[in-house]
Amino acid sequence: MRLFHTVCAVACASLTLSAPTQRKTYAGTKVYRIPTGNQEQTDQIANMITTLGVPTWKSAKVAFSHVDVEVSKDRLKAFHDALKQISPQLDSQLITMHDDLSVSIAKETEGMYNPFRDAFAGFANAAWFNNYHTYADHLTFLNDLASTFPNNAKVVTGGTSYEGRPITGINIFGSSG
């Protein structure tokens, strides 16, 4: 019996590992901002969202606010029809946040994965600047940056602070110095 459970567990694990993960594509997906009216209209919009199964970026909870929804191209007609049933003018009050979400994503990620940038993989990325680092870490970063580009950068001291500590910076310059 134990052998049977072991074989089943291994089989399930191998199926899980071998199952291909399908990337979500956003081609033709639109993102709309829908203004909400009174609470009754807000509730109708929330029910429509649930019925159509469209993902929300901001939920419809508060009257006289807005809700942001992501509508795939196969649900567009049903979405617009449902909006017109709630209120005939609601469809014309939509604000299009993204006309094609896949295009917006492509623009935002443009240049993120290029060989030139990968050559500088050891440098700080955007995440480095969102975390706490000690002063010594900052000095190490500046010295590493200056030593990587000795013809274009040098670490400088601009004097001392009120407490007598050096004020360190980096001078980045072109070919003329």
N, C-alpha and C positions, 0 to 999 in steps of 0.2 A: 504494500500500500504506500509506503514511504517512497519507493521508487517511482510509483505512478505520479505522486504529487511533485516530485522533483522533475520528472520528464515534462509534466504540464507547465510547471513554472519556467523551465528553460525554453519551452516552445513559445509561451506567451512573451517572454522577454525578447526572444529573437524576432518575433513578429513585430513587436513594438520598435525595436531598433532598426529593422529593415524597412518598415513602412516609410515611404517617402513623405516628407513634409512639403505640403503644397504652399508656395508663397502666395499671399493675397495680392491680387492685382487691382489697381484702382483706375484702370483705363475707363474713361467715360463717366467716372463717379463725380458727382457734383456735391458741393457743400453749400447749404443755404442757411441763412439766418432768417427765422420766421418771427415777426413781431407778435407778441401775445396781447390779446385784449383783456376783457374782464375774466374773472375766474372760470366762468362757464366755458368761454372760448379756449382758455388755457387747458382745461380738462379735456375738451374735445381734441385739441392738438395732441395732448399726451396719449389719448386713446388711439388716435390715428397712427402715431408713431409705434405704439405697441402692436397694433393690428398689422401694419405694413412690415414691421420688423426692421426698421431702419435704425442704424446706430446714431446715438446723439453725442455731440461734443459738449453741449450744455443742455441739461434737462429742462422740460417745461413744467415748472413748479409754481412760479410766481406770476401773478397777473400783471399786465402792463410792463412786461419785460421782453425777453426774446428767448428763443430756443435755436440751437445750432444742430443741424442734422446732416448726415452723410447719406446721399441717395445714389445707389448704383443705377447704371443705365437701364437695367431690366425692370426697375421699379419706378422710373420717372413718370410714366403716364399715370399709373395708379396714384402716385404721390400728388401730382397736380390735380387730378380728378377729386381726390379726397379733400384737398385744400379748398377747392371751389365749393364742395358740399358744406364745409364748415362756414365759409363766408366767400361770396363771389369776388370781393376785392382783395382777399388775402393773398391770392396767387400773384397779383400785381405788386404787392408790397414786399415780396421776397427780396432779400439782398444776397447776391451770389458772392460767396466768399472764395470759392474755387470752382472755376468752370470745368476743369478737368484735373482731378486730384493727382493723377499720375504725372501730369506735366509739372504741377507745382512741386511734387516730391523730387522729380528729376532736376528741376532748377535749383532746389535747395541743396541737393547732394552733389551738384556739379563740381567737379574738381576734388571731391573728397578722396577719391581713390585713384591717384595718378602716380606714375613712377617718380616724378620730380619730388612730390611731397613725401613719398615713402623713403626717399634718400635721407630725409631728415627725421626719421622715426624716433631717434633718441632724444629729440628736443621735446620741450614741454608742449603738450597739446591743450585744447580748450579746457579739458577736465583739470589740468594742473592748476589753472588760474582760479578755479572754483573751490579749492581746498586750502586749508591752513598749512603754512610752511614756516619754519623758523627763519630767523634772519640769516643764519648760517646757510640754510638751503638756498635762499635768494642770492647770497654771495657766490655760492658754488655755481648756481645757474648762470649768473652774469660772467663769471670767469670762464666757464665752459663755452658760453656763447662767443666771448671775445677770442678765446684760443682757437675756436673752429674757424673764425673769419678774421685772422690777424691783419689782413690788409684793409678791413672795413670796420673794425670795432676795437675799442680799448676800454678797459675799466678805468674810471677816473674817480677822484675824491674831490668833492666840492667844498671842503671845509669840515668843520666839526659842529656837532649839535650843541645845544645848550648844556647838555650833560657831558660834553667832551668826547663823544663818540664820532667816528668818521662818517660823513654823509657820502655814501658810495653810489655811483651811477654808471651808466655805460654810454659811451659816445659812439654812435654809429654814423659812418661817413662814407662818401663815395670815393672815386678815384682821386679826387683833388684834395682829399684829407679833410 
